[in-house]
Amino acid sequence: MSTMRITPEMNRFVVIHPLDDVAEQKCSSEGLGHIRMTHGVRISLRILRGYLVLMTLMLGYHVLDLAGVLQKLR
């Protein structure tokens, strides 16, 4: 029986820190224009905006209540 001599291939991975790497070309958004939105997307975004405004107002009310500002007005 013959013996086969197998040498494993050495895969080498070189790790390069991003600050030491060559700078890549960045994407540019010039000349893209506006994104087309369907009617459903437009409604969903308006509902989301209203929700965020409502939550912000409720947070502001809660902060003023905790600070005692609203107690002085009553």
Secondary structure, 3 states (H helix, E strand, C coil): CCCCCCCCCCCCCCCCCCCCCCCCCCCCCCCCCCCCCCHHHHHHHHHHHHHHHHHHHHHHHHHHHHHCHHHHHC
